[in-house]
């Protein structure tokens, strides 16, 4: 054995280890925005699909009731559209089971530390707008109604149809203390003048709109 030759070593030197760590950190920084954007698109697709399925159920229900859509559980303030609306869910159980994930926005559940197992059965976390008020009584909507409770509480009319349901959101227009939209990209605390809320409209379409300005070109 030649004493001048050192034995081969497979161990990393400190410099090599730092270089590897730096490369991994750089790749992670490059991939993180793409992964975040993919997750946001997944949430968007999920809520859009949910609302369209609820739209099919609402139209199926209306064919059995002379065109009328189910009324809300109560006319008591925000609970009328933002409450659990168990009666609406029960009315549509022939089309969508009461324990279905279709009744809930995944991003809302995640942001509020909720799961499908912790939210009560036969409830929805979507807003229900498919009705209106006549003085102090509920005025049921039909498929031909051009306005809904969405419009009469002061939200945007720049939408090609009456809004039947929507994602949850918070805005001063509804008396809330903060501005909060669950589908406004990577941030949720954005102004309601920006698109960040999925709505289901008459005709069965689901689209992302601004609660304040409706469709923004």
C-alpha positions as CSV (number, residue, x, y, z in Angstrom):
1,X,0.0,0.0,0.0
2,X,1.3,3.4,-1.0
3,X,1.5,5.5,2.2
4,X,1.2,8.7,0.2
5,X,-2.3,7.8,-0.9
6,X,-5.2,8.6,1.5
7,X,-8.1,6.2,1.8
8,X,-11.2,7.1,-0.1
9,X,-13.9,8.8,2.0
10,X,-17.6,9.1,1.1
11,X,-18.4,11.6,3.8
12,X,-19.6,15.1,2.8
13,X,-17.4,18.0,3.7
14,X,-19.1,20.9,5.5
15,X,-18.9,23.1,2.3
16,X,-20.5,20.3,0.2
17,X,-23.3,19.9,2.8
18,X,-24.0,23.6,2.8
19,X,-24.2,23.7,-1.0
20,X,-26.7,20.8,-1.0
21,X,-28.8,22.5,1.7
22,X,-28.7,25.8,-0.3
23,X,-29.8,24.0,-3.5
24,X,-32.7,22.3,-1.7
25,X,-33.8,25.6,-0.2
26,X,-33.7,27.3,-3.6
27,X,-35.8,24.5,-5.2
28,X,-38.3,24.7,-2.3
29,X,-38.6,28.5,-2.8
30,X,-39.2,28.0,-6.5
31,X,-41.8,25.3,-6.0
32,X,-43.8,26.7,-3.1
33,X,-45.7,29.4,-5.1
34,X,-46.6,26.8,-7.7
35,X,-47.9,24.4,-5.1
36,X,-49.8,27.2,-3.4
37,X,-51.4,28.2,-6.7
38,X,-52.3,24.6,-7.4
39,X,-54.0,24.3,-4.0
40,X,-56.0,27.5,-4.6
41,X,-57.1,26.2,-8.0
42,X,-58.2,22.9,-6.4
43,X,-60.3,24.8,-3.9
44,X,-61.8,26.9,-6.6
45,X,-62.7,23.8,-8.7
46,X,-64.2,22.1,-5.7
47,X,-66.6,25.0,-4.8
48,X,-67.6,25.6,-8.4
49,X,-68.5,21.9,-8.7
50,X,-70.4,21.9,-5.3
51,X,-72.5,24.9,-6.3
52,X,-73.4,23.5,-9.7
53,X,-74.5,20.2,-8.0
54,X,-76.6,22.2,-5.6
55,X,-78.0,24.1,-8.6
56,X,-79.1,20.8,-10.2
57,X,-80.8,19.8,-6.9
58,X,-82.6,23.2,-6.7
59,X,-83.9,22.8,-10.2
60,X,-85.0,19.3,-9.6
61,X,-86.9,20.4,-6.4
62,X,-88.5,23.3,-8.3
63,X,-90.0,20.9,-10.9
64,X,-91.9,19.2,-8.1
65,X,-93.2,22.4,-6.5
66,X,-94.5,24.4,-9.4
67,X,-91.2,26.2,-10.0
68,X,-90.7,27.4,-6.4
69,X,-87.4,27.1,-4.6
70,X,-87.2,26.1,-0.9
71,X,-87.5,29.0,1.6
72,X,-84.8,29.8,4.3
73,X,-85.2,28.5,7.8
74,X,-85.7,31.9,9.2
75,X,-86.0,35.6,8.3
76,X,-83.9,36.6,11.3
77,X,-81.2,38.9,10.0
78,X,-78.0,37.3,8.8
79,X,-79.2,33.9,10.0
80,X,-81.6,33.9,7.1
81,X,-78.9,33.5,4.5
82,X,-75.8,32.6,6.6
83,X,-77.5,30.2,9.0
84,X,-77.3,26.4,8.7
85,X,-80.5,26.3,6.7
86,X,-81.3,22.7,7.6
87,X,-84.7,23.0,6.0
88,X,-83.1,23.7,2.6
89,X,-80.7,20.8,3.0
90,X,-83.5,18.5,4.0
91,X,-85.7,19.6,1.1
92,X,-82.9,18.6,-1.3
93,X,-81.9,15.3,0.4
94,X,-83.5,13.4,-2.5
95,X,-80.7,14.8,-4.7
96,X,-77.8,15.4,-2.2
97,X,-77.5,13.6,1.1
98,X,-77.4,15.7,4.2
99,X,-73.9,14.5,5.2
100,X,-72.4,15.2,1.7
101,X,-69.3,17.3,1.4
102,X,-71.1,19.2,-1.4
103,X,-72.8,21.3,1.3
104,X,-69.5,22.8,2.4
105,X,-66.6,25.0,1.2
106,X,-63.4,23.1,2.0
107,X,-61.4,26.3,2.3
108,X,-63.9,27.8,4.7
109,X,-63.7,24.5,6.8
110,X,-59.9,24.5,6.7
111,X,-59.6,28.2,7.7
112,X,-61.9,27.7,10.6
113,X,-60.5,24.4,11.9
114,X,-63.6,22.5,10.9
115,X,-64.0,19.1,9.3
116,X,-66.9,17.2,7.7
117,X,-67.0,15.2,10.9
118,X,-67.4,18.3,13.2
119,X,-70.0,20.2,11.2
120,X,-73.6,19.0,11.9
121,X,-75.4,16.8,9.4
122,X,-78.1,18.4,7.3
123,X,-76.5,21.9,7.4
124,X,-74.7,24.0,4.8
125,X,-71.9,26.5,5.2
126,X,-72.8,28.2,2.0
127,X,-74.9,31.3,1.9
128,X,-78.5,30.7,0.7
129,X,-80.0,33.6,-1.3
130,X,-82.8,31.9,-3.3
131,X,-85.6,33.9,-1.7
132,X,-86.7,37.4,-1.0
133,X,-88.7,39.5,1.5
134,X,-92.1,41.0,1.1
135,X,-92.5,43.4,4.0
136,X,-91.8,41.0,7.0
137,X,-92.6,37.7,5.2
138,X,-90.5,35.5,3.0
139,X,-91.3,35.8,-0.7
140,X,-90.4,32.5,-2.3
141,X,-88.4,32.6,-5.6
142,X,-89.3,30.8,-8.8
143,X,-87.1,29.9,-11.6
144,X,-88.2,33.0,-13.5
145,X,-87.5,35.5,-10.6
146,X,-84.9,38.1,-11.7
147,X,-83.9,39.2,-8.2
148,X,-82.9,37.4,-5.0
149,X,-82.0,38.3,-1.4
150,X,-78.4,38.8,-2.6
151,X,-79.5,41.9,-4.5
152,X,-81.9,43.3,-1.9
153,X,-79.3,43.3,0.9
154,X,-77.1,45.6,-1.2
155,X,-74.7,43.3,-3.0
156,X,-73.7,43.7,-6.7
157,X,-76.3,43.5,-9.4
158,X,-73.6,43.2,-12.1
159,X,-74.2,39.5,-12.4
160,X,-76.0,37.7,-15.3
161,X,-78.7,36.1,-13.3
162,X,-80.2,36.0,-9.8
163,X,-77.8,34.6,-7.2
164,X,-79.1,31.5,-5.5
165,X,-76.2,30.5,-3.3
166,X,-72.7,31.6,-2.7
167,X,-69.5,31.0,-0.7
168,X,-69.3,32.6,2.7
169,X,-67.7,36.0,2.9
170,X,-67.6,39.0,5.2
171,X,-68.1,42.6,4.2
172,X,-69.3,45.8,5.8
173,X,-72.3,45.7,3.5
174,X,-73.5,42.7,5.5
175,X,-72.6,44.4,8.8
176,X,-69.3,42.5,9.3
177,X,-66.2,44.0,11.0
178,X,-63.7,42.6,8.4
179,X,-63.4,42.0,4.7
180,X,-62.9,38.3,4.1
181,X,-63.3,36.1,0.9
182,X,-62.3,32.5,0.9
183,X,-61.6,32.3,-2.8
184,X,-59.6,35.5,-3.3
185,X,-56.4,33.8,-4.3
186,X,-53.7,33.1,-1.7
187,X,-55.0,35.8,0.6
188,X,-58.5,35.8,2.1
189,X,-58.5,39.2,3.8
190,X,-59.1,41.2,0.6
191,X,-61.5,43.9,-0.3
192,X,-65.0,42.7,-1.6
193,X,-64.3,44.9,-4.7
194,X,-62.1,42.1,-5.9
195,X,-63.3,38.7,-7.3
196,X,-63.1,36.2,-4.5
197,X,-66.6,34.6,-4.0
198,X,-68.2,31.9,-6.0
199,X,-71.9,32.3,-6.7
200,X,-74.6,30.0,-8.2
201,X,-76.9,31.9,-10.5
202,X,-80.2,31.1,-12.2
203,X,-79.4,28.9,-15.2
204,X,-77.1,26.7,-13.2
205,X,-73.8,28.5,-13.8
206,X,-71.2,29.0,-11.0
207,X,-68.7,31.8,-11.3
208,X,-66.3,33.8,-9.2
209,X,-67.4,37.4,-8.6
210,X,-66.8,40.5,-6.5
211,X,-69.6,40.9,-3.9
212,X,-69.3,44.7,-4.4
213,X,-68.8,44.9,-8.2
214,X,-70.0,41.6,-9.6
215,X,-68.2,40.5,-12.7
216,X,-64.9,42.3,-13.3
217,X,-63.6,42.1,-16.9
